[in-house]
């Protein structure tokens, strides 16, 4: 989502999570949730952020694992 502010990107990510959950796709083999969910790790940067693409992807990955550890079916994000 180029040129997207953090709050706007967070809104898109939350909408995605809600849309997938709303599909009510059965997840019969899961001990965590009866329906399929998604966890989203979000990272954005400002114009004056230090760090390149690798740092941004690394931050998004860390946020994804944070979302999963918080119970899955979540969105976690941070600005670089």
Kinemage of the C-alpha trace (Angstrom):
@kinemage 1
@onewidth
@group {chain A} dominant
@subgroup {mainchain}
@vectorlist {calphas} color= white
{ca unk a 1} P 0.000 0.000 0.000
{ca unk a 2} L 2.368 2.731 -1.165
{ca unk a 3} L 1.782 6.242 0.158
{ca unk a 4} L -0.611 4.970 2.827
{ca unk a 5} L -0.558 6.335 6.371
{ca unk a 6} L -0.236 3.843 9.226
{ca unk a 7} L -3.791 4.346 10.483
{ca unk a 8} L -5.211 3.841 6.994
{ca unk a 9} L -3.125 0.688 6.431
{ca unk a 10} L -4.237 -0.580 9.838
{ca unk a 11} L -7.851 -0.049 8.794
{ca unk a 12} L -7.306 -2.061 5.609
{ca unk a 13} L -5.629 -4.877 7.551
{ca unk a 14} L -8.449 -5.008 10.110
{ca unk a 15} L -11.020 -5.058 7.321
{ca unk a 16} L -9.196 -7.991 5.691
{ca unk a 17} L -9.167 -9.910 8.972
{ca unk a 18} L -12.884 -9.237 9.518
{ca unk a 19} L -13.764 -10.227 5.951
{ca unk a 20} L -11.962 -13.576 6.218
{ca unk a 21} L -13.533 -14.286 9.612
{ca unk a 22} L -16.925 -13.317 8.185
{ca unk a 23} L -16.646 -15.995 5.506
{ca unk a 24} L -17.082 -18.568 8.295
{ca unk a 25} L -14.844 -21.123 6.572
{ca unk a 26} L -14.825 -24.134 8.875
{ca unk a 27} L -11.461 -25.043 10.365
{ca unk a 28} L -12.250 -28.479 11.689
{ca unk a 29} L -8.678 -29.484 12.551
{ca unk a 30} L -7.899 -26.407 14.609
{ca unk a 31} L -7.812 -26.390 18.373
{ca unk a 32} L -7.643 -22.591 18.298
{ca unk a 33} L -10.629 -21.486 16.227
{ca unk a 34} L -13.659 -23.149 14.658
{ca unk a 35} L -13.344 -20.968 11.555
{ca unk a 36} L -10.393 -19.899 9.442
{ca unk a 37} L -8.816 -16.627 10.521
{ca unk a 38} L -5.825 -14.594 9.412
{ca unk a 39} L -3.182 -12.823 11.399
{ca unk a 40} L -1.651 -9.718 9.876
{ca unk a 41} L 1.704 -8.139 10.597
{ca unk a 42} L 1.798 -4.534 9.457
{ca unk a 43} L 4.801 -2.265 9.108
{ca unk a 44} L 4.934 1.210 7.660
{ca unk a 45} L 7.638 3.806 7.446
{ca unk a 46} L 7.748 7.554 7.451
{ca unk a 47} L 9.749 9.696 5.076
{ca unk a 48} L 12.477 10.155 7.674
{ca unk a 49} L 12.613 6.507 8.822
{ca unk a 50} L 16.019 4.899 8.964
{ca unk a 51} L 16.309 1.459 7.394
{ca unk a 52} L 15.567 -0.054 4.037
{ca unk a 53} L 13.218 -2.667 2.694
{ca unk a 54} L 14.829 -5.454 4.729
{ca unk a 55} L 14.153 -3.593 7.969
{ca unk a 56} L 10.555 -2.957 6.935
{ca unk a 57} L 9.927 -6.612 6.037
{ca unk a 58} L 11.622 -7.708 9.271
{ca unk a 59} L 9.366 -5.436 11.294
{ca unk a 60} L 6.270 -6.736 9.493
{ca unk a 61} L 7.381 -10.303 10.215
{ca unk a 62} L 7.896 -9.493 13.894
{ca unk a 63} L 4.418 -7.949 14.017
{ca unk a 64} L 2.929 -11.072 12.411
{ca unk a 65} L 4.414 -13.263 15.126
{ca unk a 66} L 3.208 -10.798 17.751
{ca unk a 67} L -0.329 -11.123 16.336
{ca unk a 68} L -0.123 -14.920 16.402
{ca unk a 69} L 1.174 -14.963 19.974
{ca unk a 70} L -1.672 -12.654 21.020
{ca unk a 71} L -4.190 -15.296 20.006
{ca unk a 72} L -4.216 -15.334 16.219
{ca unk a 73} L -6.889 -13.741 14.087
{ca unk a 74} L -5.366 -10.382 14.978
{ca unk a 75} L -3.696 -7.392 13.419
{ca unk a 76} L -0.534 -5.941 14.928
{ca unk a 77} L 1.467 -3.130 13.446
{ca unk a 78} L 4.257 -0.657 14.032
{ca unk a 79} L 5.900 2.253 12.281
{ca unk a 80} L 9.585 1.874 11.407
